[in-house]
Amino acid sequence: MSSVPARSDVSKEYTWELEDIFASDDDWEAAYESVEGRIEELRTYEGQITESAEALLSVLETREEVMREVANVAAYARMRRDEDTRDGKYQALAARAQSLAADASSASSFVEPELQELDREGLDEFVEDEPALETYDHYFDEILRMKPHTRSAEIEELLSDLGEVTEGTGEVYNLLANADMRFPAIDDPDGEPIEITLSNFTKLQKHPDRDFRRAVYEGFYDEWESVRNAVGAAYRNSVKADRKHAGARFYDTARESALDGANIPTEVYDTLVDTVRSNLGPLHRHAEAKRDSLGVDELRMWDLYTPMATGEEPEIPYEEASKYVIEAVAPLGDDYQDRLATGLDSRWVDVYENRGKQSGAYSGGTYDSQPYILMNYQDDVASMYTLAHELGHSLHSELASEAQPYVYSGYEIFVAEVASTLNEALLTEHLLSTLDDDHLREHVLDEYLERVRSTLFRQTMFAEFELRAHELNAEGEALTPDRLDECYHDLKATYYEPAELDDRIAREWMRIPHFYRAYYVYQYATGISAALALSRRILAEGEPAAEKYREFLRRGSRAYPVELLRDAGVDVTSSEPIEAAIDAYDERLAAFGDLD
């Protein structure tokens, strides 16, 4: 039987080096106790911010010191938990770290309301008195911008305290999906049972045997059916919490609240949905081409991930994928390329799946640590692209952390998804222009089409679903699993019009963890649109465009996302990059047809 290994059976060289944060769990405990004491120190500053420039600087610097320590404690605990989500010890550490972060947020919740007692003129006078405050100029603008949505210090503290509770539905969902659910094992065409997991489901849906794909599909979604009431309750309460939180901050909708944090106009969301909705033709042609390549009368849901490329899918070992990704980023300059290569040799990446490991992939780490990447590498082309994607996030973090003070070292998801998908775009260009292996080239082109389909079109479909779910809740309609199934099925029928839908696909919303971060998914679609535009500019113009892009990465959050991207060379408030991305997808679809 093909089974998932235990964590202890994975070679150390393929695991991340969390000892860079804390050498041992005992060191983590010492850091936890230390910063726990400092949190109370934060509370002593309440009421002092507006007294003088020196007092303000002291508060801001103390808060940053505490938050940096909290971030290290939380990151270590979360990543240890994610190594095996069934491990009770690290579940407990992660829960304690989450509570610690909530306490720190609560203890410093007075900062923004007190700052908003000053106006711009008053803050400028403080900066004149204490030049070190000049670093916080954009931060001050952000605080004043949010004044209409900031409550009193007392209410801000209450909202911070409640955050740990209101965000709990996502944690419940995560544990249910990754630790408690157990998907069946399905016999492959050779009679070998293969266990379905969240990490290998998509790969198994690419298997050339259609009956096997169908059995995997049905077994996977039947398991979700067995927990539909629990997942339905989790999502329903997550939507309610988002709405209540938005209302507490005087927003009309949760969408306004979610987008305003990054100063993204809601028109950007609407432009994305309207533009993609108006250009579903290429997606429909892709579905028809997939049906024709399979030689079937009807394209079924268990056919959607099947490659159009002929022959057995190429095996891409992790080392080979690393080599391709390093070569692909050469247009971004020697320093970027060398940093990426060094990271791969420095145990940034937790490579392979093990039993209980958090599904999917992400890039993490802190201001004080190296970047870290969680993967569930499957030795295929898709995993190679995921590696390029997460390394884009990691290099973004490293460059921003080096160039910016702590206050600007992070960045909004809206720009983060540009950094990741631009690496994917460069990987496609590199492989298609250098590979002599026509079989691999065909699979790379197919992977490109699949990633645009799943990132631009599928994530926009998710964005529509999320918006509709929130609208139904606002209208007073109960978000039952049946109602959510109905909404999702209708959208799937529109986006995949040439395909034949069954009842099981209506449950697909249940397996999307990103829905527990309100209005998160649309940024994948805007991100790939901007990334494709910037990659074309870099490949056409060379170093001048590459330097503008690197500067975009180095700036972190020192400006608002729309401004950062405009300076890098793309206007995300326009439909133009979305339309251009769809046109490029359509052209590559036609090019694939020419391979026949």
SVG drawing of the C-alpha trace seen along z (x, -y; Angstrom):
<svg xmlns="http://www.w3.org/2000/svg" viewBox="-33 -71 58 77">
<polyline fill="none" stroke="black" stroke-width="0.4" points="0.0,0.0 1.2,-3.5 1.1,-5.2 2.2,-8.6 5.4,-8.3 5.7,-9.3 7.6,-12.5 10.4,-10.6 11.0,-8.8 11.7,-12.0 15.4,-12.7 16.6,-15.8 17.9,-17.5 14.3,-17.7 13.0,-19.4 13.2,-23.1 15.6,-24.2 13.4,-25.8 16.4,-25.7 17.2,-29.0 14.4,-30.5 14.7,-28.5 17.3,-25.8 14.9,-23.8 11.4,-23.7 13.0,-24.8 14.4,-27.9 10.9,-28.6 9.4,-28.3 12.0,-30.8 11.2,-33.2 7.5,-32.8 7.8,-33.6 10.1,-36.5 7.7,-38.2 4.7,-37.3 6.1,-39.6 6.8,-42.4 3.3,-42.4 2.2,-43.9 4.9,-46.6 3.0,-47.7 -0.1,-48.5 1.8,-51.0 2.2,-53.3 -1.6,-53.8 -2.5,-57.5 1.0,-58.7 1.2,-58.8 0.1,-62.4 2.3,-63.8 5.4,-64.3 7.4,-63.2 9.7,-61.2 6.8,-59.4 5.4,-58.5 8.7,-57.1 9.1,-55.1 5.7,-53.5 6.2,-52.6 9.7,-51.2 8.6,-49.1 5.6,-47.8 7.8,-46.7 10.2,-44.9 7.4,-43.0 5.7,-42.2 8.9,-40.9 9.4,-38.6 5.8,-37.5 6.1,-36.8 9.1,-34.5 7.2,-32.6 4.1,-32.3 5.9,-31.3 7.9,-28.5 4.9,-27.0 2.7,-27.2 5.3,-25.6 6.1,-22.8 2.3,-22.1 2.1,-22.1 4.8,-19.4 2.2,-17.0 -1.2,-18.6 -2.1,-15.5 0.7,-16.2 -1.0,-17.3 2.1,-18.9 2.5,-21.3 -1.2,-21.9 -0.9,-23.2 2.1,-25.3 0.4,-26.9 -2.7,-27.6 -0.7,-29.3 1.2,-31.3 -2.1,-32.4 -3.4,-33.5 -0.1,-35.3 -0.5,-37.2 -4.0,-38.1 -2.9,-39.4 -0.1,-41.5 -2.6,-42.9 -5.0,-43.7 -2.3,-45.3 -1.3,-47.7 -4.8,-48.3 -4.8,-51.8 -2.0,-53.0 -4.1,-53.8 -7.0,-55.5 -4.6,-57.7 -2.6,-58.5 -5.9,-59.6 -6.3,-62.2 -3.6,-64.0 -4.1,-65.5 -1.5,-65.6 -0.2,-69.0 0.3,-67.7 2.2,-64.6 4.4,-66.8 5.3,-68.9 6.2,-65.7 8.4,-64.6 10.1,-68.0 10.8,-67.5 12.0,-63.9 13.5,-63.2 13.5,-59.5 9.7,-59.6 10.1,-60.5 10.4,-56.7 6.8,-56.4 5.4,-58.9 3.5,-56.5 2.4,-54.6 0.9,-57.8 -0.9,-58.4 -2.4,-55.0 -3.5,-55.5 -5.2,-58.8 -6.9,-57.3 -8.5,-54.6 -9.8,-57.0 -13.4,-56.7 -13.2,-52.9 -11.2,-53.0 -13.1,-52.7 -12.2,-53.9 -9.3,-52.3 -11.7,-50.3 -13.6,-48.9 -10.4,-48.3 -9.1,-46.2 -12.4,-44.3 -12.2,-43.6 -8.7,-42.4 -9.6,-40.1 -12.5,-38.7 -10.3,-38.1 -9.0,-34.8 -12.6,-33.6 -14.0,-35.0 -11.2,-33.5 -11.6,-30.1 -13.8,-28.7 -10.8,-28.7 -8.8,-26.7 -11.7,-24.2 -11.9,-23.8 -8.1,-23.3 -8.0,-20.6 -11.0,-18.9 -9.6,-18.8 -6.0,-18.1 -6.0,-16.0 -9.4,-14.3 -10.7,-13.6 -9.4,-10.3 -10.0,-9.8 -10.3,-6.3 -7.7,-4.3 -8.6,-3.5 -7.2,-0.7 -5.2,-1.9 -5.5,-0.1 -2.7,2.3 -4.7,3.2 -2.4,1.2 -4.4,-0.8 -3.5,-4.5 -4.6,-6.6 -6.2,-9.9 -5.0,-13.0 -5.7,-16.7 -2.2,-17.0 -2.3,-14.3 -6.0,-14.6 -5.2,-17.0 -2.3,-14.8 -4.6,-11.7 -7.1,-13.6 -4.5,-13.7 -4.2,-10.0 -4.7,-8.7 -7.2,-6.0 -10.6,-7.6 -12.3,-5.0 -9.6,-5.5 -10.1,-9.3 -13.8,-8.9 -13.3,-6.6 -10.9,-9.0 -13.2,-11.9 -16.2,-10.2 -14.3,-8.9 -12.9,-12.3 -16.2,-14.2 -18.1,-11.5 -15.8,-12.0 -16.6,-15.7 -20.3,-14.9 -19.8,-13.0 -18.7,-16.3 -21.0,-18.7 -22.9,-19.9 -19.7,-20.6 -18.1,-22.5 -21.3,-24.3 -21.5,-25.5 -17.9,-26.6 -18.3,-28.6 -21.6,-30.1 -20.2,-31.3 -17.1,-32.6 -19.2,-34.7 -21.2,-36.0 -18.1,-36.9 -16.7,-38.8 -20.0,-40.7 -20.1,-41.6 -16.5,-42.7 -17.1,-44.9 -20.2,-46.5 -18.2,-47.1 -15.9,-49.3 -18.6,-51.1 -18.3,-49.4 -21.4,-48.5 -20.1,-45.2 -17.3,-42.7 -15.9,-43.2 -15.4,-46.9 -13.7,-46.1 -11.4,-43.5 -10.3,-45.6 -9.9,-48.8 -7.2,-47.4 -4.9,-47.5 -6.6,-50.6 -7.9,-48.7 -11.0,-50.2 -14.0,-47.8 -14.1,-48.7 -11.0,-46.6 -12.9,-43.5 -15.9,-44.4 -13.7,-45.0 -12.0,-41.6 -15.3,-39.8 -17.0,-41.7 -13.9,-41.4 -13.5,-37.7 -17.3,-37.1 -17.2,-38.9 -14.3,-36.8 -15.2,-33.2 -14.8,-32.2 -11.2,-31.1 -12.0,-29.1 -14.8,-27.4 -12.5,-26.7 -10.0,-25.2 -12.7,-22.9 -13.7,-21.8 -10.1,-21.2 -9.6,-19.0 -12.7,-17.1 -11.5,-16.5 -8.0,-15.6 -9.5,-12.9 -11.7,-11.6 -14.8,-11.6 -18.4,-12.7 -18.8,-14.6 -16.2,-16.4 -16.9,-15.3 -15.7,-16.9 -13.1,-14.1 -11.6,-15.1 -10.9,-18.8 -7.4,-18.3 -6.4,-15.7 -3.5,-17.0 -4.1,-17.6 -0.5,-16.7 0.1,-13.3 1.9,-10.4 2.8,-9.8 3.4,-12.9 7.1,-13.7 8.6,-13.0 10.4,-16.1 12.6,-15.3 12.9,-18.0 16.6,-18.7 15.8,-19.0 12.9,-21.4 15.2,-23.5 17.7,-23.8 15.1,-24.9 13.7,-27.5 17.2,-29.0 17.8,-29.3 14.4,-30.8 14.8,-33.8 18.0,-35.0 16.2,-38.0 15.7,-39.3 19.5,-39.8 22.4,-38.0 21.7,-39.0 18.1,-37.7 19.2,-34.5 22.0,-33.9 19.8,-34.5 17.3,-32.0 19.9,-29.3 21.4,-29.9 18.0,-29.6 17.4,-26.2 20.7,-25.0 19.9,-26.4 16.9,-24.3 14.3,-27.0 12.0,-24.3 10.1,-21.5 9.8,-19.4 7.8,-16.2 4.4,-15.1 4.3,-13.2 1.3,-11.8 -0.6,-14.6 1.4,-17.4 -0.5,-20.6 -1.8,-20.3 -0.9,-22.7 2.0,-25.1 3.0,-28.4 6.0,-30.7 6.5,-31.8 9.1,-33.1 9.7,-36.3 11.6,-39.6 14.4,-38.0 14.5,-34.6 15.3,-33.2 12.2,-32.5 10.6,-29.1 8.5,-27.2 6.1,-24.3 5.4,-22.1 4.0,-18.6 6.2,-18.0 4.8,-15.3 7.7,-15.0 5.6,-16.5 5.5,-19.6 2.8,-21.2 5.0,-20.9 7.9,-22.5 5.6,-25.5 4.5,-25.6 8.2,-25.7 8.8,-28.7 5.6,-30.3 6.6,-30.0 10.2,-31.1 8.7,-34.3 7.1,-35.0 10.3,-34.1 12.5,-36.4 9.9,-39.2 10.1,-38.8 13.9,-38.6 14.4,-41.7 11.8,-43.8 13.1,-42.8 16.6,-43.8 15.6,-47.1 12.9,-48.3 12.4,-48.9 10.1,-46.5 7.1,-48.7 7.2,-48.3 8.8,-44.9 5.5,-43.1 3.4,-43.4 -0.2,-43.0 -1.4,-39.8 -2.5,-41.9 1.1,-42.5 2.4,-39.2 0.6,-37.2 2.4,-39.3 5.8,-38.2 4.9,-34.6 3.2,-34.3 5.8,-36.4 8.3,-33.6 5.9,-31.1 5.7,-33.3 9.5,-33.4 9.7,-29.6 7.3,-29.1 9.2,-31.4 12.5,-29.8 11.4,-26.2 9.5,-26.8 12.5,-28.6 15.3,-26.2 13.9,-22.7 14.8,-20.2 12.5,-17.6 9.3,-18.1 7.3,-15.9 8.3,-18.0 7.6,-21.2 4.1,-20.0 3.5,-19.3 4.9,-22.7 2.6,-24.5 -0.3,-22.4 0.7,-23.3 0.8,-27.0 -2.8,-26.8 -3.9,-24.9 -2.4,-27.5 -4.0,-30.4 -7.3,-28.5 -7.1,-27.7 -5.6,-31.1 -7.4,-33.7 -10.7,-32.0 -11.2,-29.6 -10.2,-32.1 -12.5,-34.7 -15.3,-32.1 -14.4,-31.6 -14.5,-35.4 -18.0,-35.4 -19.1,-32.6 -17.7,-34.3 -19.4,-37.6 -22.7,-35.8 -22.5,-33.9 -21.9,-37.2 -24.7,-38.9 -27.1,-36.1 -26.1,-36.4 -26.6,-40.1 -30.1,-39.6 -31.0,-37.3 -30.9,-34.0 -29.6,-31.0 -26.3,-29.7 -27.2,-26.1 -24.9,-23.5 -27.7,-23.0 -27.9,-26.7 -24.2,-27.0 -24.2,-23.9 -26.8,-25.5 -24.8,-28.8 -21.6,-27.0 -23.2,-24.6 -24.7,-27.5 -21.3,-29.3 -19.5,-26.1 -22.2,-25.6 -21.5,-29.1 -17.7,-29.0 -17.5,-25.4 -20.5,-25.6 -19.1,-22.9 -18.8,-20.3 -21.3,-18.0 -21.8,-18.7 -22.8,-16.2 -24.1,-16.7 -20.8,-16.0 -19.0,-19.1 -21.4,-21.3 -19.5,-20.4 -16.2,-21.8 -16.6,-24.9 -16.1,-22.8 -12.5,-22.0 -11.4,-25.7 -9.5,-26.8 -9.1,-30.3 -12.8,-31.1 -12.0,-31.4 -10.0,-34.6 -12.7,-36.9 -12.1,-38.3 -8.7,-36.8 -9.0,-34.7 -9.6,-37.5 -6.0,-38.6 -4.7,-35.5 -6.5,-36.6 -5.4,-40.2 -1.9,-39.0 -1.5,-36.8 -2.8,-39.5 -0.2,-42.0 2.5,-39.4 2.1,-38.5 2.2,-42.1 5.4,-42.8 7.1,-39.6 6.5,-40.6 8.0,-44.0 11.0,-42.5 11.7,-40.1 11.2,-42.9 13.2,-45.7 15.7,-43.8 17.6,-45.3 15.8,-48.7 12.4,-46.9 14.0,-44.2 15.4,-46.9 12.0,-48.6 10.6,-45.2 13.3,-44.6 12.6,-48.0 8.9,-47.1 9.9,-44.0 12.3,-46.0 9.7,-48.6 7.6,-46.2 4.6,-48.1 6.1,-51.6 3.3,-52.6 -0.2,-51.3 -0.4,-48.3 -2.0,-50.2 0.8,-52.8 3.6,-50.2 2.3,-48.3 1.8,-51.5 5.4,-52.5 6.5,-49.0 4.7,-49.5 1.1,-48.1 -2.2,-49.8 -4.4,-47.3 -7.4,-49.6 -7.8,-49.0 -9.2,-46.0 -6.3,-46.1 -3.9,-43.7 -6.8,-41.2 -7.8,-41.4 -4.1,-41.1 -3.7,-38.0 -6.7,-36.4 -5.5,-37.2 -2.1,-35.6 -3.9,-32.5 -6.0,-32.3 -2.8,-32.6 -1.1,-29.8 -4.2,-27.7 -4.1,-28.1 -0.3,-27.3 -1.1,-24.1 -3.5,-23.2 -0.8,-23.8 1.4,-21.1 -1.0,-18.4"/>
</svg>
